[in-house]
Amino acid sequence: MITLENVSKSYTNDGMPALNNVSLHIDKGEFVFIVGDSGSGKSTMIKLLLRELTPTSGRIIVNNFDLAKLRRRKIPKYRRNIGVVFQDFRLLKDRNVYENVAFAQRVIEVPTRQIKKNVPAMLSLVGLPEKYRSKTKELSGGEQQRVALARALVNNPPILLADEPTGNLDPRNSWEIMKLLEEINRRGTTVVVVTHNREIVNAMRKRVITVKKGIIVSDEEKGEYIDED
Amino acid sequence: MKISTFVFTFKQGFKNIFRNKIFSLATIATIAACIFLFGVFYSVVENVRYSIEKAETNVAVTVFFDEDITEARIQEIGDMIRSRPEVASVEFVSAAEAWETFKLDYLGEYADGYEGDNPLEGSENFEIYLRDVSKQTELVNYLGTVQGIREINHSDVTANILTQFNRLLSYVSLGIIGILLAVSLFLISNTVAMGIAVRREEIGIMKLIGATDFVVRSPFLIEGILLGIIGAAIPLVAVYFIYNNIIIYASQQFAILNDLMQFKTAREIFSVLIPVAIFLGIGLGFLGSLITVRKHLRV
């Protein structure tokens, strides 16, 4: 489903690469943590997978899309394969919950009739069926992240990328979001979570890929967060 | 594009105006200021040009005929002159009409002593009016070659002044349009810079969700067009009232100028100004939005 072959990414010609000769493979239906401290290269990996960046060298294949060969006009179609949530939620603050989730369907031209069915179903899945009229700024951090999850999943993508999804949440909300991600994974979506939340990683016993200074230093099934030192 | 998407896009464009009120007001004010300046300038130039045209139509070349000329030859000369492209109209003035006009203009009650007599016998003539007064020399040269014409009266000075003034007006118009354009671009680039800051996040989210450039761009372009229309309508209304009041005031207070300065009616001015201003407004709004969105599409 996701394959990186000898991928390197440098932002400058002479500086240290953000990612250095990284290779990994994630199968369909897996739940994977990518962990590492700030500056380890985790965010670069997410940007490469979203095709916001292209690698300096190496090959990335996601759901049969070879990202190096992907033409600019094909990028939107590719991105519809990936749901994405961020630490800062990135919701449209001037719109309500329903409009934020429906927005993801509008931009890929889903008919209105279908949107009216899909959005409430997705809000129910993330536990916010009654909040559909609320403005996002009226919601707690945990609720905002649930809306972001609903938006990421409403188009039914085969892959979900979560970039520090619990970074702005308290422990209780963090766990609720992680339980939701686990449930989404159980339903068949491949879930990749970039985080440095040691407690959650160690408790969930999933595959853990540890990145340090742009290099994968460990990749273990039912792994743990390894301290850099 | 599906109909539901088009309706959504249009609604989004409309809602965006209210979502970003400060940006919308700044854009409307910028476009309105540019079009107001354009409207005022256009009205002034059109009226000056109109007055010059009126003055030009009063400039005539007069030709007198040989004494032994036949009526048939006069008719023939008249047809030859009328067929020339620079000629607007030709009026035949008989000796009797010339004498009547002279008496009215210069003699008044003293004309009684000339009863039964026409001192202007043999001074029948053609008064030739030109479409373009700058072609007067060309016409006079031609008339000099025509058999049967004894004398040609014309004023080179008047024709030259009007021609040169017309040319000067064209240069000044071009210069002012250039300055207006530069000012407009400066104002719009500043407004667009503000728009970029407002839009950055929204465009980024749309792109990450998988929206095509077309879908991302469309609501912003519709918003730009709507802002352009509003931005054009406001100064049009303002210029209309200002213009109407000025021509009424000027014709009442400065009646002495009526022979010198001819005003076009508001209807004549606005039959051109409305479509041009709306087109400019839409163009500026569209262009401003296009530049704003383009900067962020490469995500």
Interface residues (C-beta under 8 A of the other chain):
Chain A: L50 E52 R73 P76 K77 Y78 R79 R80 V84 R90 L92 D94 F103 A104 R106 V107 I108 E109 P111 T112 R151 N155
Chain B: M1 K2 S4 T5 F8 R19 E201 E202 G204 I205 M206 K207 L208 I209 G210 A211 T212 D213 V215 V216 V299
